[in-house]
Each structure stands twice: as C-alpha cells, then as structure tokens.
C-alpha cells in the first residue's frame, strides 16, 4: 500500500495563533487532507481526481515546486503500516507507571504505623528505616537510567523492575498474612513484649529492598521509553504529542499518589493490614501485565555509550596535560571540536578542564579525518563543556537537599496526627497517614494559581509577558520551607502543652482534644515551597544541562531526594543522641509527649535560613541562566521579562 503524503507550508511569523485551518490548502496524493495555512506565508493547491492508472496529479497554482520551497513539510498523512509504537503503546506505559506508584506509595506511606505496631520498632528507629528505604527508592532510578542507557536498554530495565517490585510487595503482604513472619501479639498484663527475630527482620528488609530496586527500574526509564514510541520525526512535527504524553504522565502519577495516600490508607486503617497490603499486590500484578502484554507493540532501542565515559576521558586528559599553561589569547584552532559544532572555544569557568581539549601537536593528536588519535588524551570542547555544566549545577542542586529534608518529615507528622482529633464529621475521621496527601493537593493548587492566575495577571499589569526566573522560584521555595518548619514547631508546641496539661505525658497513644487540621498549615506552606523549588530545580537542570545529558537531568532531582533521606537519617541520629531535655529525655523520644519535637523543627527552620543564604551565594556565583539577561539572575529582582 502506498503512503499518502501531505505537502504544506510551515507556520511562520510572530503570531502562530493567527493561523487558520482550511480544507485542501495542502497538496495530497491519495487522500484528501486538512492543513494549516498562514496569511504571511501561504501556498494553495488543487486536488485532481485520480487518473485511470490510479495515480493522482497535483497542479500548482502561482508557485514553484513545493518540495524545493523553504519551510515545506513533507509528512505521511496516514503514517506507516508498522504496528509498533504510537499512542496505544504510551497508554500501557502510563498505566504501568501509575499502578507501580499506587502500589508503592500505598504501602510506604503508612508503613511507620506497621513497623511500630506489628514489629514494635520504636518511632525514631522506624523513621530511620523509612528514610533509608526512601533514599534507596530515589537513588535507584539514577543507577537504572545509567544502566539502561549504557548496557541493558530501557525495555529490559522496566521489565526487570516490574518483577522485582512485584516480589517486594508480595513479600511485604506475606509478613501480614503469615503469623510467624512477624512478632507475636503482646500478652495482656505483661510488661514486656517479644521483639522481632533476625529472620523476621530479614524478610521485612528484603521486601523493602526489592520494592526500592523495582521502583528504580521502572521510574528510571518510563518517560524515555515512552518518548521512544513516538518514532524519530522532527521535534516540530511531534511536539504536540510529546507535550500531551508528558502532561498525561505526570497527571496520572499525581492522581495515583493521591489515591494511594487516601483510599488505600483508609482501607488499611479500617480493614486491616491483610487486605490493605493485598490490594497493592493486585495493583502491581496489573502493572506488570500491562507492560509485558504490550511487548509486541513496543519500540525498543539499543543501549548506547554512556555519558560517564566522556566525563572520565575529560578528567584523564586534563590530568595528563596538567602542566600546560593556558593563555587567554588563543584561536579556535588550538582546541579540538566536533565538525559543525557551535562550541569551538571552551568557556572561562573551570579553566583547568580546558586543557583536555587543547591540541598540542596536530600531527600526533589527530588522525586524517580530524578525530582524536587517543580520546583519553584529547577530548572535544563539547565533552569538556558537558562536564562543566554538571559540576556548575551541583552547588545549586545541594541547596535542594536541606529543603527536601523539611518535606520529608512525614513519619513524625503521622505520629503527631495520630494523637490529635482527626474527625471531619462525627462519624468520619481522616487516617493519620493520609494527611501527607494534602501536601500533594496543595502543590497542585499552587502550580495552577501561579500558572493560570499570577503570571497572566502580572503580564497584564506590566503590559508584556512576565514571569519569575528559575532561580527566583528556587529561592522563594527554600525560604518558604523555613516558614513551614516554624509553623510545624508552633503546632507541635501547642499539642505537647495540651498533652501535659491533660495528664497524658506517659501515654503517647492518647488522642488529645486538639484538631489535627492545624497540621494543614504546614502542608499548605510546604506545598507552596515544593511547587516553586522542586519544579524550579527540575526545570533548571533540564534547561542548563545539554541535551546529551537529558537522562542525568531527569534523575538529578530524584538523586537529591535520596541524599536528603540519608542526611535526614543522620540528623535524626545526632539529635536523638546529643540533644536532650532537662529530664535527660531525648528531643526525639519514642514518647512524643515527653520529647521535644518542636525543638527539632525549630532547628530545621534555622538550618533552612542558613541554606537560603548559601543558595544566594551559589546563585550569584553561577551567573545568568540560559536565555536570561544579566539582570535576571538576582533573586532581588521580583520579575523577569520574556522576550
């Protein structure tokens, strides 16, 4: 079957919204078409009927050969007859990722209560276990992205991740189903309870480890694998479907996380662990099936050489040439660059790395086709600048680590909420672990308000397109996270005073006559901070790092969350062992009413202010972002113009 081809002009001009759709403005062979025509650049054709030989003729009116005209797009109208890839493949990929998030978040969010009630692990140790589990879950996608791009490919990485995650959630469900897999219930009127055995803890930790490995395998490659299904067309021709895919991907994942933090947690609180842990197993089975059953229609690509090799070559070459003295007055002939590359001279920042691309002896360093005779002694300017770009974003990346610690206080907040009145009506109360869902809801609201209300309003007032720069948004988010911790400290101080006043100092499980809805203030501010800093950092990494490092950029924020969990675990250990009350009770005591969790929150608020000052320093040292003027780099500027 012959392909049907669409021939039309590209959209030009400064106002693409003024283009109009009209019938038969493009030439077609085989099928009638619709096209987009532009008043400032318009071509019109007549569609003739088919000849007896079965071929259509197109006659041109007042225009030369359309295929030779600049800006003409020649694109199959009905597409290829191939059965692989396309939108239907994207649907299975999105479903696979959504069910994985639903299963993982449905288990991990309420896990602190399972550890303390069923395994009798104290609150602080349980929080540290969850910090480490969360760190592993956020770090494994970074490893998975590297392995997928360099060695095994994205299909294998997602498939193996599905199997590992399914095994993990199944093992965790078995700990709830098999009585011998966890400590026996406490005997009434006995002072001590039996602790978990080594084998029981090993089974528990194995399930958490498999869940982290599986999540890393799936999350590391889902977005990239979905983009693979769209073929190799030019970006202009596929931008619409790519944008739609990304939007549906993130929207579906957000809905999945919200459902996990509400519906699944409600089932766990009201129907028990056996049913509550069994549902994620079913969801993970559906996730795995949705991926493997769609295997015949997936487009798979081979793994390519990784960016890590290029970084290693730059470091090795610059070290070998460490004795070379660089001069500021050199021509582009001194540096080795790719043919056709716009980068022919390296930047002045991190100049010691420029030695890696210096040509000392053209006859020895280069071969006949212009390539380096030894890539470990001579690199291209592009390779040097790629490593520079990664090194330069690391200081700003590090400022997001402490900000993320403020967002990762869910384990302690669950304990706070469990001791407060969570009733919305006389018959319905919000599960303690479901309060974390308000943070996601708050972030979505703030994103919508910023994008749909604040930016259009500011642009209307100033009479030109206006927005906050990326670094301004990050700075606002970091400063807001300090305010969130201060609010949480005030709420905890009031909760603790109520417990002492009502005589519940020795009863950490008592429900106090203070509304848990006060905690929404913390989630309201934290959602604001995450909407600005979290999304701002993601966009910052994506725009500042080169396209060849897109896999690094997409996982750099997740790696920051992993480091945040490790730092949070270390901070909890330090505070627990070295910060004590007048009664020699730790600030982070297992009895939340005897400890001083409010002091811990004030400590985080103070560290966040220091982090903001550190960020301002890093931001000024970094200089302007791509596409920004010099005046747009300082957070003191409230708004930045878009040209």
N, C-alpha and C positions, 0 to 999 in steps of 0.2 A: 504493500500500500504506500502510495506516495505521500510525503509530508505536505501539509498545507502551509504556505508561508505568508507572513504578514509583513508588509513593507510600509513604513510610515516614518514621518519626521520625528526627531526628538524634541522634547519640550525645551524651549529656550526663553530667555527673558527673565526679568526680575519678579514676575508675578505668576507663579505656576498655578495659583488658584483661579486665574482668569481663563485658563484653557477650558475647552468645551468638548463634549463627546458628540460626534455626529456620525451617521452611517455612511459607509463607503468613502471615507476620506483617505483610506489607505488602499494600496493595491493588494489584491489577493489572488492566489492561484488555487483553485479547487474548492474554496469555501468562502461565503460572504463574511465580512468582518465588521467590527466596530473599531474606531481609532480615536485618539486624542489629537485634536488639531489646535494650533496656536495662531492667533491673529498675526503675530510678528514673524512667524516662520511656518508657512502653511503650503502644503502641496495637495493637489486634488487629482484623483484618477477616476477613470470609468471602468466598470467591471463588465466585460463582454461575456456573452454566453459561450458555452463550451462548443468547440468545433467537433465535426464528426469523428475526428481522430481521438477525441477525449481530452484534448488539451485546451486550456483557457488562454486567451490572449488579453494582455493589458496594454491599453494605449495611453500614452502620457499626454497630458494637456499642459502646454505652456511651461514645460520643464524638461531639462536634460535627463540623462539616465539616472534614476533614483538611487541605484546602488553605488554610484560614484559620488553622490552628493554628501557633503559633510553632515554628520548628525543623523544619517539614516540608520534605523534599527531593523535588522532582518532576523525574525524570530519565528519558530514553528508555532502555528496557530493552535493546532490540536495536540502538539507535543509528540514525543517519541512513543513507539509501541512498547517500550520497555515496561515491565511490570514492577520494577524495583523503585523504592524511594517514594517521594511525593508526600502529600498531606496525610494520606492514610497511615503512612509509616510514622509520622510525627505524633499522631494520636496515641499509638501504642507506647511510644517513648514517654510521653507526658503522663499517661496512666501508670506506667511502670514507676516513674519517679514519685508521683503523688501517693500511691499506695505505700511505697517504702517510707516516705516521710510520715504518713499517717500511722504506720506500724511503729516506727522508731520513736517518734515523739509521744505516741500514746503509751509507750512503756517507760521511757526515761523521765518524763515529766513528773510522774507520781512515784518514782522508784525510791525516793528518800523515805516515804512512809512504809514501803515494803521492807526496806532494809532495817528500819528501826523497830517495826512491829513484829515482823516474822523472823528476822535474823538477830534481833536485839543488838544491833550495832548502834552505838551512841550517835547523836546528831552530828557532831563535828567530824568523826571518822566517816560517817555516811556521806557527808558533804564532800570530803576529800576524795572518796571513791568516785562520786559523780563528777567532780572536777576532772579527775584523771580520765574517766570514761568520755566526757565531753571533749577533752583535749585530744584524745585519740580519734574521736569521730570527726573533729575538724581538721586534724593533721593528715589523716589517711587520704583524703581527696587530693592533696598536693602530691603525695607519693604516687597515687593512682594516675594522675594526669601525666606525670613524667614517664611512668611505665607504659601507659597506653600510647603516648606519642612516640616513644623511643623503641619499644620492644614488642609488646603483645597486641597492640591495636585496641580501639575503643569497644568493639563488639565483645571481644574476649573479656575485657575489664568489667563491663557492665554485667555480662552473663555470670562470671565468677563472683561478682559482688552480690548478685541475687541469691545464689546458692549459699554463700557464707552468711548473709543476713537471715535467710530462712532458717538455717541451722541454729543461729543465735537466738532468735525469738522463740523457736521451738524448745530449746534447752531451758530458757527462762520460764516458759509456760510449764514445763515438766517439774521445775522446782516448786511450783504452786500445786501441781496435780499429785505428786508423789510425796507422801508424808515424810518418808525417810530422807528426802532431799534437802530438808531444812530442819532447824532445831525443833524439838517437841514443844508443845504449849506449856506455859508456866503452870505449875501446880498451885492451886489456891491455898492460901495461908502459909506458903513457903517464902522465905525471904529472898532466896537466890533462884535464878533460872539458868537452865543449861545453855551454854553458848554454842555457836555453830562449830562443827568439826572442820578439820582441814579439807577433807574430801567434799564437804558441802560447800565450803567457800570456793574451792577449786571449780566446782560445777557452775557456781554463780559467776565467778570471774571469767570463765571460758565463754559463757553465753554473752556477757558484755563485750568481750574481746571480739568475738565473731560478728556481733552487731556493728561494732565500730569498723571492722575491716570491710564488711559488706556495704555499709553506707558509703565508705570511701570509694569503693569500686564503682558504685552506681553514680554518685554525685560528681565524681571527677570527670565523667565523660558524657553525661546525658545531654548537656547543651551542645557540645561539639558534635556528638553523634547525630543529634537532631539536625544540625546545620549540614551535615554530610548528605542527608536525604534530599536536599534541595538542588543537588547537582552542582555543576561548575559554571553556571551562567554568570554574566557580569553583574556586579553589585547593583547597578542601576535597574536592571531588569528583575531582580529578585528581592529588592529592599522591602517591598510591601509584605511579602510572605514571611521574610525573616523577622520583621518587626512584629507581625502577628504571632509568630511562633514564640518569640521571647515574651511577649505580653501574656499569652495564654499559659506559658510555662510557669512564670512567676506568680500569676494569679492563681493557678491551680495548686501550686505548692503552698501558697499562703492560706488558701481555704483548707487544705489538708492539715496543716499545722493547727489552725484554729479548731477544726473538728476534733483533732487529737486531744487538744487541751480542754475541751468541753465535753463532748459526747462520750468519748472513751473513758475519761476520768470519772464522769458521772456514773458510768456502768461499773467501774472498779469500786467506787465508794458504796454503791447500793446493791451490787450483785456479787461482790467478792472478787478475789484475785483469779480464781479459776476461769470464770467467764471473762473477766476484764483482760487477762493475759491471752485467752484463747482467741479473741477477736483479732488482735494484731497478727496472730499466726495465719488466720484465714486471709487477712489482707495481704500478707507477704506472699502467700501462695498465689493469689490473684496477680500480684505484681510480677512474680516470676513467670507465670503462664502468659501474661500479656506480652512479655518480652520474647520468650522462646517460640511461642506460636506464630509470632510475626516475623521470625527469622528469614523466611523465604522472600519477603518483600523489602528487607533492609539493604541499603547500600553500604558496603564495608570498604574501608580503605586500609592500606598497609601502613605500618608504623614507619616513621622517618627518623633520621638522626636528630638527637635532642639538642636543646639549647645549652645543656650543661657541658657538652663537648666544646662548644665555641667559647664558653667562659673559661674553661680550663686552658685552652690554647692561648687566649689573651693573657692570662696570668703567667703562663710559662714563657711566652715570648717577651713580655715586658720584664720579667725577671732576668732572662738571658741577656737583655740589652740594657740592664740597669746602669751600666757605665756610660751610656750615650748621653751627651748633653743636648738638650732640646733648645732650639732657637725660635724666637717668636717671628722672625723674618724668614719664612720658608714658603716655597710654592707647593702646589698640589702634586707636583712630580715627585716630591720627596716621600709622599705617603702612598701606600698601596690601597687601591679602592676598586670596587667592582665596576665592571663596564656598565655604563648607563646609570650609575648611582648618582644621586644628588649630593651625597656626602663624599666630598673629595678631600676635605681637611677636617681633622678632629677638633672638637671644642676645647677651650682652655681649661675647663674644670677637670679635676683629677688628671692633670697633665702627665703624671708618671705612667699612666696606662697608654699614652700616645706612642711610647717607644715600641709598642708591639706592632704598629703598622708602619714604622719607619723603614724605608728601603736603603740599606747601606751600600750594597753592590748589586745593581740591576742584573748583571750577567750571572751572578751566583744565586741571587734571591728569587729570580723569576725564570719561568720556562718560556718557550716560544709563544704560547697562546696568552701570555700575560698573567697566568696564575702563579701562586707562590710555590716554589720548589719544595719547601718544607713548611706546612701550615702551622707547625709548632714553634717556628721561628719568625714567621711573618704572617700577620693577620690583616684583614681588611679594616678600613675605617668604620664600616657598618658594624662589624663584630665588636670593635672597641666601644663604640657609642652605645650598643645594646647593653654591655656590661655596666657602663657608666650610668645609664638610665636606671638600672635596677639598684645600684649602690646609692644613687641620689634619692630614691624614694624611700629607702629603708628608715631614715630618721622620722619622716612623717608617718610611715607605717607603724613605727614603735609607739607613737603618741596614741594610736588607737587601741593599744594593748591595755593600758590602765583604764581607758574609757570603757572598754568591754568588760572589765572586772566589775564595774558598777552595775552592768546589765546582768551579770551572772550570779546575782545574789538570790536566785530563786529558791535554793534549798532552805536557806534561813527564813525567807519570806513565807514559805509554806508552813513552817513551824509557827511563825507569828500569826498567820491567818487561822491556823487550826486551834489557837487559843482565844480567838475573837469571835464575836457574833457574826455569822455569815448569812443570816437569814435575809432574804429579799421580801418574802411574804411569810405568813405564819406557818406555812407547810413546805416551803421550798427554801433551801439554803445552797449557796454556791460551794462546790467542793474546794478545799483549800488549795490544791494544786492547780485548779482552773483559773486562779487569779492571774497567772502568768499570761493567759490568753489576752488579757486586757492590754498588755504591752503591744502585742501584735496589732490589735484593733486600734490602739492609739497611734501607732506608726502609720497605718493606712490612712487614718483621718488627717494626720498632719501632712502627709505627702499630697493628698488630694487638695487640702486647703492651700498649700504652698503653690502647687502647680496650676490649680484652677481659679484661685481667688487672689492670692498675694501677688503673683507675677503679673497677671493681666491688669490688676488694679494699679500696681506700681508703673507699669508701662503706659497706662492711660494717663496717669498723673504727670509723668515726665514727658509724654509725647513721643516716646521712642522705645523700642524693645529693651527691657531692663531685667536683670537677673542678679542673683548673688553669685560670686565666683566660687569655684570649687573649694578653695582654701578658706574662704569666709564661712561657708557652710560647715566645714570640718571644725573650725574654731568655735562656732556657735554651739555645735553639738557637744564638744568637750566641756565647754563652760556650763552648759545645761546639765550635764551629768553630775557635776559637783552640786548643783542645786537639788537634784533628785536625791542624792545621798543625804543631804542636810534635811530634806523633808522626811525621809525614812527614819533618820535618827530622832527627830522630834516625835514622830508617831510611836516609835518603839519606847521612847522615854515615858510617854503617856500610858502606854499599855503596861509597862513594868510597874509604874506607880499604882495603877489600878489593881494589879495582882497583889502587891504588898498591902495595900490599904484594905482589900477584901479578905486578907488572910490566906492567900493561895501561894505563898512563897515556896512551899515544899511540894506543890502539886503542879508540875509543868503541863499536865494534860487538861487542867481545868479550863472551861470556857468562861471568859470574862465578859462582863456587861459593857463592852466597848465594841462599836461596829467595825467590822473588817473593811468596810467601804472606804475608810480613811486611807487604806493602802492604795486606792485608785489614784491618789495624788502622785505617789511615786511612779506608778506605771504611766500616768499622763505625761509627766516630765521626761521620763526615760524614753517613752515612745517618740517624743519630740527630738531628744538627743540622738536617738538611733536614726530617725528619718533624715537628719542633717549630716551627722558624722558618718554613720555606717554607709549610707548610699553615696555620700560625697566621696568617701575614700574609695569605694568600688569604682566610681566614675573617674576619679583621679588616676588610679592605677591603669585603667583601661585606656585613657587618653594620653598619659605620659609615657607609658611603655610602648615600644614599637610593635607593629602588627605581628612580627615573627615571634613575639613573646606573649601572645594572647592567652595561651594556656596558663602561663605564670600569672598574668594579671587577673584572670578569672578565679584563681585559687589563693591569691595573696591575702585577701581579707579573711578567708577561712583559716589560713595558717595563723593569722593574727589572733583569731578566736582560740586556736589551740594553745598558743603561748599564753594567752590571757588566763586560760584554765589552769595552766601549770603555775603561773605567778600567783593566782588566787589561792591555789592549794598551799603554796609555800607561805603566803601571807597569813593564811589561817593557822598554819602550824606555828609560826612565830608568835602571833598574837595569843594563841592558846597557851603557849609555854612560858611567855615572858611578860604578859600583861595581865595583872591580877587586881582584884578589888581589895578593899580594906580587910575583908574577911578571908583573904587568900583564895578567893574564888576566881577562876579564870573569866575574862570578859566573855569568852565563848564557851561558857559552861554547858554541860549537857542538860542542866536545868535552866531553861531560858529565863525563868523568873528570878533566879539568883545571879545569873551572869549580867554583863553589861553590853549587850549587843548594840545599844545606842552609841557607846563609846567607839566601837568598831566602825560603825557607819560614819561617825564624825571624823575618824582617821582617814577613811576613804574620801570623804569630802575635801579634807585638807590636801591630800595627795593629788586630787583632781585639779585643784587650783595650781599646784606646782606643775602639774602636767600641762596646763594651759599656757603657763609662762614658757615652758620648754617648747611647746608647739609653736608659739610666736617666734621664738628664736630660730627654730628649724625652718619655718615658713619663709622668713626673711632671707635666710642663707640659701634656700632653694632658688629663689628668684621667680620670675613670672612663669606661669604655666603656658602650655602651647595654646596659641590663639588669644592670649591675654596681653594687654599692654602693660607697660611698667607700672602704671597707676592702679592696676587691678590686683596687685599681688598682696597688698597690705590689708589685713583684716580691719584696719581702722576705716577703710572705705566701705561705706554701707552697701553701695550698689555698683554694679559694673555694667557698662553699656555693651550691647551686642551690635556689631556692625553687620 
